[in-house]
Amino acid sequence: MTASSTALAAEFDQHRNRLIGLGYRLTGRIADAEDAVQDAWLRLASVDRAGIRDLGAWLTTVVSRLCLDRMRSAAVQREQYVGPWLPEPLVTSLDDDPGDIVAGQDDLRMAALRVLHELPPDQRLAFVLHDGFDVPFAEIAEVLGCSVVAARQHASRARRAMAEADPPPRVPLPEQQQVVEEFLAAVASKDIDAVTRALHPAVVVYGDSGGKARTARRPVVGVDKVARFIVGLVQKYDDALLADLRMVQVNGDLGVFLPGSAEVAPRVFTLAIRDGRPAALFDVVNPDKLTRVPR
């Protein structure tokens, strides 16, 4: 490797985490984000660096275009997806630093990403690029192949959809820990009334299995149905498996990893808190989305 290529690689690495974060927001999958960033590097290595005035902006545009292709293809595939679709959870142990991609990024909490990924690809891209990465609408319009006015409309519609969905905001970790511990204590009792008292009255469960494991095929809405669903789920685990339950960080929030067995699939779940109680639970059991979970 020549001195110039070594310098270019070092300069590229300064943007890598930001670009992976962008790709993950857009596609909901770390592998897709990493592939897009790697493809951007290959393209960078084959062009004249002297013609690139702002490397960060150039890379953002390239990664966005690569992700847009994946997003449009995924939108078609999700029409056949079994049950709700959730982004791949970013899981770390409690003792680990969640990393630059996740740390302090409020828009990466699962509650916000779930709403973001219900948006059409063009709206999602316009919103993420403009509101999250300060990309001008003229550049967004070039990526989307539309007018500047249309790019603004895409972002505006996405912004309105996010505001109307009103996903619960992130609460401080000490409050999360208290809520999670109280919730787990109620769940461990396997008592429906105890679980009901621990939940927000408007609680919803979103399960993601892709048809490859058992969870809810549709969102479970309302405290009574959710409590019964949770107790029924826990009863499938024997005490030995439940003893192996461990707290983890999921997209920077507290969550739980439940190891699997021959009878039940491993799962990661996290929750969003409103008024001091779980208001949304995200249950990911699709094995394709759990390959990176620390074991």
VODO-432690 format. One record per residue (C-alpha): chain; z, y, x. Coordinates in Angstrom, 3 decimals, decimal comma. Each point is the difference from the previous one (the first is absolute). Layout:
N
[rec 'A'; [Z; Y; X]];
...
// end
This chain:
295
[rec 'A'; [0,000; 0,000; 0,000]];
[rec 'A'; [-1,023; 3,363; 1,417]];
[rec 'A'; [2,332; 2,966; 0,303]];
[rec 'A'; [-1,778; 1,767; -2,868]];
[rec 'A'; [0,251; -3,008; -2,309]];
[rec 'A'; [3,671; -0,438; 0,919]];
[rec 'A'; [0,640; 3,634; -0,883]];
[rec 'A'; [-1,883; -0,411; -3,281]];
[rec 'A'; [2,049; -3,092; -0,885]];
[rec 'A'; [3,222; 1,885; 0,733]];
[rec 'A'; [-1,134; 2,907; -2,176]];
[rec 'A'; [-0,973; -2,399; -2,785]];
[rec 'A'; [3,407; -1,696; 0,144]];
[rec 'A'; [1,645; 3,334; -0,784]];
[rec 'A'; [-1,681; -0,162; -3,422]];
[rec 'A'; [0,356; -3,730; -0,654]];
[rec 'A'; [3,198; -0,029; -2,099]];
[rec 'A'; [-1,152; 2,919; -2,118]];
[rec 'A'; [-3,311; -1,730; -0,641]];
[rec 'A'; [1,649; -3,315; -0,899]];
[rec 'A'; [2,271; 1,911; -2,388]];
[rec 'A'; [-3,076; 1,581; -1,576]];
[rec 'A'; [-1,759; -3,350; -0,307]];
[rec 'A'; [3,057; -1,642; -1,528]];
[rec 'A'; [0,368; 2,738; -2,605]];
[rec 'A'; [-3,649; -0,387; -0,942]];
[rec 'A'; [-0,339; -3,796; 0,002]];
[rec 'A'; [3,570; -1,239; -0,507]];
[rec 'A'; [-0,445; -2,582; 2,765]];
[rec 'A'; [0,993; 0,325; 3,648]];
[rec 'A'; [-2,742; -2,411; 1,122]];
[rec 'A'; [-2,661; 2,136; -1,687]];
[rec 'A'; [1,497; 3,130; 1,543]];
[rec 'A'; [0,052; -1,555; 3,470]];
[rec 'A'; [-3,577; -1,252; -0,384]];
[rec 'A'; [-1,174; 3,478; -1,000]];
[rec 'A'; [1,766; 1,561; 2,982]];
[rec 'A'; [-1,475; -2,589; 2,361]];
[rec 'A'; [-3,477; 0,635; -1,410]];
[rec 'A'; [0,558; 3,741; 0,488]];
[rec 'A'; [0,856; -0,650; 3,654]];
[rec 'A'; [-3,188; -2,002; 0,489]];
[rec 'A'; [-2,028; 2,815; -1,534]];
[rec 'A'; [1,763; 2,572; 2,161]];
[rec 'A'; [-0,764; -2,016; 3,129]];
[rec 'A'; [-3,706; 0,065; -0,833]];
[rec 'A'; [-0,444; 3,741; -0,674]];
[rec 'A'; [-0,106; 3,051; 2,238]];
[rec 'A'; [3,564; 1,286; 0,153]];
[rec 'A'; [-1,291; 3,453; 0,950]];
[rec 'A'; [-1,453; 0,357; -3,485]];
[rec 'A'; [3,394; -0,460; -1,698]];
[rec 'A'; [1,873; 3,311; -0,253]];
[rec 'A'; [3,155; -1,355; -1,683]];
[rec 'A'; [0,669; -3,672; 0,724]];
[rec 'A'; [2,770; -0,319; -2,604]];
[rec 'A'; [-2,197; 1,381; -2,772]];
[rec 'A'; [-2,951; -2,156; 1,107]];
[rec 'A'; [2,111; -3,165; -0,009]];
[rec 'A'; [1,521; 0,878; -3,389]];
[rec 'A'; [-3,477; 0,328; -1,481]];
[rec 'A'; [-1,239; -3,261; 1,523]];
[rec 'A'; [3,053; -2,002; -1,097]];
[rec 'A'; [-0,218; 1,519; -3,484]];
[rec 'A'; [-3,638; -1,027; -0,358]];
[rec 'A'; [0,743; -3,530; 1,210]];
[rec 'A'; [2,936; -0,302; -2,397]];
[rec 'A'; [-2,032; 1,373; -2,905]];
[rec 'A'; [-2,402; -2,911; 0,321]];
[rec 'A'; [2,941; -2,410; -0,112]];
[rec 'A'; [1,593; 1,853; -2,921]];
[rec 'A'; [-3,120; -0,145; -2,137]];
[rec 'A'; [-0,435; -3,706; 0,726]];
[rec 'A'; [3,691; -0,671; -0,719]];
[rec 'A'; [-0,211; 1,871; -3,315]];
[rec 'A'; [-2,517; -2,585; -1,189]];
[rec 'A'; [2,043; -2,917; 1,342]];
[rec 'A'; [3,182; 1,215; -1,699]];
[rec 'A'; [-1,643; -0,405; -3,388]];
[rec 'A'; [0,417; -3,742; 0,579]];
[rec 'A'; [3,433; 0,259; 1,638]];
[rec 'A'; [2,641; -2,037; -1,836]];
[rec 'A'; [2,805; 2,282; -1,158]];
[rec 'A'; [1,007; 3,418; 1,360]];
[rec 'A'; [-1,163; 0,994; 3,481]];
[rec 'A'; [2,451; 1,591; 2,444]];
[rec 'A'; [-0,610; 1,246; 3,541]];
[rec 'A'; [1,009; -2,303; 2,828]];
[rec 'A'; [3,687; 0,706; 0,709]];
[rec 'A'; [0,853; 1,381; 3,433]];
[rec 'A'; [3,128; -1,995; 0,834]];
[rec 'A'; [2,388; 0,467; 2,912]];
[rec 'A'; [3,524; -1,225; 0,609]];
[rec 'A'; [2,834; 2,463; -0,572]];
[rec 'A'; [0,665; 0,261; 3,733]];
[rec 'A'; [-3,615; 0,848; 0,863]];
[rec 'A'; [-1,624; 3,387; 0,060]];
[rec 'A'; [-2,559; -0,037; -2,860]];
[rec 'A'; [-2,439; 1,732; 2,347]];
[rec 'A'; [-2,031; 3,176; -0,045]];
[rec 'A'; [-2,273; -1,246; -2,775]];
[rec 'A'; [2,874; -0,282; -2,502]];
[rec 'A'; [2,941; 2,062; 1,228]];
[rec 'A'; [0,649; 3,052; -2,139]];
[rec 'A'; [-3,179; -0,474; -2,022]];
[rec 'A'; [1,085; 0,515; -3,590]];
[rec 'A'; [-3,478; -0,722; -1,372]];
[rec 'A'; [0,147; -3,529; 1,448]];
[rec 'A'; [2,792; -1,172; -2,276]];
[rec 'A'; [-1,215; -2,825; -2,215]];
[rec 'A'; [0,539; 1,964; -3,217]];
[rec 'A'; [-2,453; 2,688; 1,136]];
[rec 'A'; [-2,521; -2,426; 1,507]];
[rec 'A'; [-0,157; -2,039; -3,209]];
[rec 'A'; [-1,124; 3,081; -1,928]];
[rec 'A'; [-2,330; 1,116; 2,791]];
[rec 'A'; [-1,810; -3,341; -0,065]];
[rec 'A'; [-0,624; 0,197; -3,718]];
[rec 'A'; [-2,267; 2,979; 0,682]];
[rec 'A'; [-3,766; -0,446; 0,403]];
[rec 'A'; [-1,022; -0,135; 3,681]];
[rec 'A'; [-1,586; 3,468; 0,095]];
[rec 'A'; [3,064; 1,636; -1,551]];
[rec 'A'; [2,349; -1,870; 2,319]];
[rec 'A'; [-1,946; 1,015; 3,081]];
[rec 'A'; [-0,296; 3,663; -1,001]];
[rec 'A'; [3,706; 0,204; -0,805]];
[rec 'A'; [1,196; -1,753; 3,160]];
[rec 'A'; [-2,291; 1,937; 2,318]];
[rec 'A'; [0,691; 3,426; -1,489]];
[rec 'A'; [3,651; -0,191; -1,039]];
[rec 'A'; [1,152; -2,423; 2,691]];
[rec 'A'; [-2,184; 0,845; 3,009]];
[rec 'A'; [-1,101; 3,607; -0,660]];
[rec 'A'; [-3,700; -0,856; 0,163]];
[rec 'A'; [-2,181; 2,821; -1,427]];
[rec 'A'; [-1,901; -0,780; -3,183]];
[rec 'A'; [-3,333; 0,635; 1,729]];
[rec 'A'; [0,704; -2,932; 2,347]];
[rec 'A'; [1,296; -2,167; -2,850]];
[rec 'A'; [-3,207; 0,702; -1,926]];
[rec 'A'; [-2,031; -1,255; 2,986]];
[rec 'A'; [1,989; -3,244; 0,102]];
[rec 'A'; [-0,410; -0,556; -3,739]];
[rec 'A'; [-3,607; 1,139; -0,109]];
[rec 'A'; [0,713; 2,523; -2,746]];
[rec 'A'; [0,257; 3,761; -0,458]];
[rec 'A'; [3,043; 1,982; 1,076]];
[rec 'A'; [0,721; 0,731; -3,665]];
[rec 'A'; [-0,015; -3,712; -0,804]];
[rec 'A'; [2,298; -0,732; 2,962]];
[rec 'A'; [2,461; 2,586; -1,304]];
[rec 'A'; [-0,154; -1,581; -3,453]];
[rec 'A'; [0,701; -3,456; 1,437]];
[rec 'A'; [3,100; 1,272; 1,777]];
[rec 'A'; [1,150; 1,989; -3,033]];
[rec 'A'; [-0,284; -3,000; -2,320]];
[rec 'A'; [1,877; -2,175; 2,481]];
[rec 'A'; [2,721; 2,611; 0,397]];
[rec 'A'; [0,387; 0,225; -3,773]];
[rec 'A'; [0,172; -3,798; -0,359]];
[rec 'A'; [2,683; -0,224; 2,684]];
[rec 'A'; [2,033; 2,750; -1,667]];
[rec 'A'; [-0,290; -1,575; -3,453]];
[rec 'A'; [1,057; -3,423; 1,318]];
[rec 'A'; [3,075; 1,629; 1,566]];
[rec 'A'; [0,994; -2,850; 2,345]];
[rec 'A'; [3,720; 0,138; 0,841]];
[rec 'A'; [0,595; 2,030; 3,170]];
[rec 'A'; [1,522; -1,563; 3,094]];
[rec 'A'; [3,783; 0,270; 0,144]];
[rec 'A'; [2,088; 0,023; 3,204]];
[rec 'A'; [0,587; -3,389; 1,623]];
[rec 'A'; [3,796; 0,006; -0,559]];
[rec 'A'; [-0,572; 0,381; -3,754]];
[rec 'A'; [-2,703; -2,666; 0,125]];
[rec 'A'; [2,395; -2,390; 1,725]];
[rec 'A'; [2,681; 0,491; -2,631]];
[rec 'A'; [-2,460; -0,508; -2,859]];
[rec 'A'; [-1,589; -3,068; 1,610]];
[rec 'A'; [3,372; -1,601; 0,727]];
[rec 'A'; [1,186; 0,560; -3,587]];
[rec 'A'; [-3,274; -1,377; -1,319]];
[rec 'A'; [0,165; -3,088; 2,229]];
[rec 'A'; [3,603; -0,636; -1,052]];
[rec 'A'; [-1,073; 0,048; -3,631]];
[rec 'A'; [-2,964; -2,275; 0,741]];
[rec 'A'; [2,212; -2,459; 1,908]];
[rec 'A'; [2,153; -0,388; -3,109]];
[rec 'A'; [-3,079; -1,217; -1,920]];
[rec 'A'; [1,494; 1,764; -2,991]];
[rec 'A'; [-2,536; 1,796; -2,179]];
[rec 'A'; [2,518; 2,575; -1,233]];
[rec 'A'; [1,069; 0,854; 3,550]];
[rec 'A'; [-3,612; 0,413; 1,122]];
[rec 'A'; [-0,744; 2,116; -3,065]];
[rec 'A'; [2,836; 2,396; 0,860]];
[rec 'A'; [-1,287; 0,361; 3,551]];
[rec 'A'; [-3,523; 1,042; -1,069]];
[rec 'A'; [-1,475; 3,289; -1,175]];
[rec 'A'; [-0,756; -0,132; -3,748]];
[rec 'A'; [-3,725; 0,621; 0,629]];
[rec 'A'; [-0,327; -2,497; 2,864]];
[rec 'A'; [-3,340; -1,682; 0,744]];
[rec 'A'; [-0,863; -2,999; 2,200]];
[rec 'A'; [-3,380; -0,203; 1,724]];
[rec 'A'; [-0,784; -3,436; 1,429]];
[rec 'A'; [-2,833; -0,715; 2,422]];
[rec 'A'; [-0,980; -3,625; 0,510]];
[rec 'A'; [-3,795; 0,009; -0,116]];
[rec 'A'; [0,424; -3,214; -1,983]];
[rec 'A'; [1,364; -1,783; 3,104]];
[rec 'A'; [3,718; -0,037; -0,890]];
[rec 'A'; [2,255; 0,513; -2,993]];
[rec 'A'; [0,919; 3,474; -1,178]];
[rec 'A'; [-0,737; 2,142; -3,025]];
[rec 'A'; [-3,730; 0,135; -0,797]];
[rec 'A'; [0,497; 3,331; -1,780]];
[rec 'A'; [2,511; 2,815; 0,534]];
[rec 'A'; [3,355; -0,891; -1,569]];
[rec 'A'; [1,240; 3,047; -1,890]];
[rec 'A'; [3,475; 0,737; -1,363]];
[rec 'A'; [3,476; -0,840; 1,155]];
[rec 'A'; [0,507; -3,121; -2,163]];
[rec 'A'; [-3,288; -1,655; 1,019]];
[rec 'A'; [0,475; 0,938; 3,645]];
[rec 'A'; [3,548; -1,374; 0,102]];
[rec 'A'; [-1,145; -3,316; -1,475]];
[rec 'A'; [-2,943; -0,147; 2,381]];
[rec 'A'; [2,243; 0,586; 3,042]];
[rec 'A'; [2,605; -2,564; -1,029]];
[rec 'A'; [-2,712; -2,554; -0,745]];
[rec 'A'; [-1,503; 0,665; 3,411]];
[rec 'A'; [3,273; -0,352; 1,882]];
[rec 'A'; [0,775; -3,274; -1,746]];
[rec 'A'; [-3,050; -1,511; 1,726]];
[rec 'A'; [1,712; 0,488; 3,373]];
[rec 'A'; [2,791; -2,293; 1,109]];
[rec 'A'; [3,149; 1,445; 1,564]];
[rec 'A'; [-1,126; -0,908; 3,526]];
[rec 'A'; [-3,162; 2,058; -0,335]];
[rec 'A'; [1,853; 2,907; -1,569]];
[rec 'A'; [2,417; -0,078; 2,920]];
[rec 'A'; [-2,983; 0,684; 2,292]];
[rec 'A'; [-0,898; 3,177; -1,896]];
[rec 'A'; [-0,098; 2,945; 2,360]];
[rec 'A'; [-0,339; 3,727; -0,324]];
[rec 'A'; [-3,102; 1,551; 1,553]];
[rec 'A'; [-1,848; 3,279; -0,010]];
[rec 'A'; [-3,098; 0,088; -2,185]];
[rec 'A'; [-2,213; 3,037; 0,575]];
[rec 'A'; [3,074; 1,819; 1,254]];
[rec 'A'; [2,178; -0,875; -3,020]];
[rec 'A'; [2,573; -2,757; -0,295]];
[rec 'A'; [-1,265; -3,300; -1,319]];
[rec 'A'; [0,697; -3,706; 0,091]];
[rec 'A'; [-1,753; -2,974; 1,566]];
[rec 'A'; [0,562; -3,369; -1,656]];
[rec 'A'; [-1,219; -2,948; 2,093]];
[rec 'A'; [-1,889; -2,689; -1,817]];
[rec 'A'; [0,148; -3,774; -0,188]];
[rec 'A'; [-2,237; -2,814; -1,153]];
[rec 'A'; [0,838; 0,944; -3,593]];
[rec 'A'; [-0,024; 3,818; 0,046]];
[rec 'A'; [-2,080; 2,545; 1,877]];
[rec 'A'; [1,486; 2,558; 2,387]];
[rec 'A'; [0,098; 3,484; -1,415]];
[rec 'A'; [0,679; 3,587; 0,947]];
[rec 'A'; [1,261; 2,424; -2,545]];
[rec 'A'; [1,019; 3,594; 0,122]];
[rec 'A'; [1,033; 2,456; -2,658]];
[rec 'A'; [-0,227; 3,638; -0,983]];
[rec 'A'; [3,151; 1,747; -1,162]];
[rec 'A'; [0,444; 2,519; -2,785]];
[rec 'A'; [3,373; 1,339; -1,172]];
[rec 'A'; [1,804; -2,346; 2,364]];
[rec 'A'; [-1,512; -3,218; -1,345]];
[rec 'A'; [-3,125; -2,087; 0,671]];
[rec 'A'; [-2,826; 1,436; -2,113]];
[rec 'A'; [-2,911; -1,963; 1,492]];
[rec 'A'; [-0,054; -3,312; 1,855]];
[rec 'A'; [-2,942; -1,164; 2,093]];
[rec 'A'; [-0,166; -3,762; 0,499]];
[rec 'A'; [-2,592; -1,100; 2,554]];
[rec 'A'; [-0,567; -3,754; 0,239]];
[rec 'A'; [-3,691; -0,164; 0,895]];
[rec 'A'; [0,212; -1,914; 3,311]];
[rec 'A'; [-2,993; 1,908; 1,368]];
[rec 'A'; [2,109; 3,156; -0,071]];
[rec 'A'; [3,066; -1,481; 1,681]];
[rec 'A'; [-1,495; -1,229; 3,272]];
[rec 'A'; [1,530; 2,895; 1,966]];
[rec 'A'; [3,537; -0,336; -1,353]];
[rec 'A'; [2,475; -0,612; 2,859]];
[rec 'A'; [1,359; -3,539; -0,411]];
// end
